[in-house]
């Protein structure tokens, strides 16, 4: 007989736990979902009108389910005690680099280990424990060992791996219509896997729910992000060639993407990938390969990271060449600070690297992002050791461009493409420069307005001569 899931507890109220449980609560109205976290301020935000994260559609979803079958609490043990299913969705930041490897480090597991100990002493016998945090292979084995060592003799916990594949900015859509749901388990956990499958089957087509071994499920998450990052670095490498020979990366990507073996996804050149997942998972994969003695494989994946860093650095050099070597006092507008459109997340954002370098060169920046608060921008740049002087955070794009010599688009928010660029040109100092880090603007239209332009993947007479 399959375990009956009536109570679900998710430990971790971050970008994974909150959206995941909100969607599951909407699709499973007869199941109670509790999202718990030791961060009381974060829980208070989830219980308020101003959620701690921005995701399109999330506010409405939480508003409908909160208080019905979706609850947010700082009382972790109380929620775990009654749960039939416990999701471990805590953050796993990079640990300290070891002596081996290429300076990489695996995801830190302190939070996962602490959660496992809490579950061991609190959860009821027979509860299903599911790792959703991004982890290295065999972390499920570590969790099972902690549960066995610290739990009651008759605990009989089942441990599964159910990695998340949501993307910030489209998390609700990704959870409602996932490409796949992977449920990994060890031999003997088939009933637990089937119980979790039955929960997802309420809204996910059966053919998209895949069961596999625990280690395969854990590696599938790392490998997926590594392959996505590889595509970004690959098209960005081609964009450098386009700028050198006079080709257009949008046309090249279109020609390549029409090949069904390649596809169009992730073939958009940019200033580089950022965020909390791709770089971290690549570093974890490099560390794993090095620890297994697979040095050539580790070097291969490390090069994807190096190409990403090189793309951002090359973008800054093009800006400097376009504006001239002396940027002291140069007024520059920056549109976008989040690492991607659709989110207010600034973790590992390429925009911070660009802004930091320009501030160090003496430029005066006016930054605007529709979803990133002013203090978050200032804190991030100060943490990156960028000088605080010369930075102004604006309430609108037009305020940012007023008096600027150049405007940089560093996050592809749709509102920047829809901006009244004729008005922006009138507000700016002349000659005005527009630098597009994501190819969302029409260079020819901007040039007709009087702008000089620099875009990723297109040769520029002022930046590539």
SULCOR-V482610 format. One line per field, one symbol per residue. psi: psi as a letter, one per 40 degrees, with the letter a starting at -180 (. if undefined). burial: b if it has 9 or more other C-alpha atoms within 8 Angstrom, else e. A space follows every 10 residues. Layout:
psi: ???
burial: ???
This chain:
psi: hiihhdhhhh hhfadddddd ddddddegee hhhhhiiegd ddddddeaeg ieihhheddd dddddheceh ihiegddddd dehdhhhhfi igihahiada afeiiihhed dddddddddd ediiheihhh heihiiiedd ddddddddde iidfdfihhi hgiifihhdf ddddddgidi hhhiiiheed dddddddddd edehideehh iaiddddddd dddddddddd dddddddddd ddddeeihdd dddddddehd edidiffhia eiiaiedddd dddddddddd deegdddddd dddddddddd dddddddddd ddeidheheh hhhhhhdiei ieiehehfhd dddddddddd eeihhhhhhe ehiddddddd dddefihdie hhhieidddd eheidihhhe hfhddddeig dddddddiii iihhhheefe ihddddddee iiihihehhh deee.
burial: eeeebbbbbb bbbbebbbbb bbbebbebee bbbbbbbeeb ebbebbbeee bebbbbebbe bbeebbeebb bbbbbbbebb bbbbbbbbbb ebebbeeeee bbebbbbbbe bbbebbbbbb bbbbebbbbb bbbbbbbbeb eebbebbbeb beeebebbbb bbbbebebbb bbebbbebee bbbbbbeebb bbbbbbbeeb beebeeebbb bbbbbbbbbe bbbebbebbb bbbbbbbbbb bbbbeebbbb ebbbebbbee eebbeebbbb bbbbbeebbb bbbbbbbbbb beebeebbbe bbebbebbbe bbbebbebbb bbeeeebeeb bbbbbbbbbb bbbbbbbbbb bbbbbbbbbb bbbbbbbbbe ebeeeebbeb bbeeebbeeb bebbebbeeb bbebbbbbbb bbbeebbeee eeebbebbbe ebbbbbbbbe eeeeebbebb bbbbbbbbbb eebbe
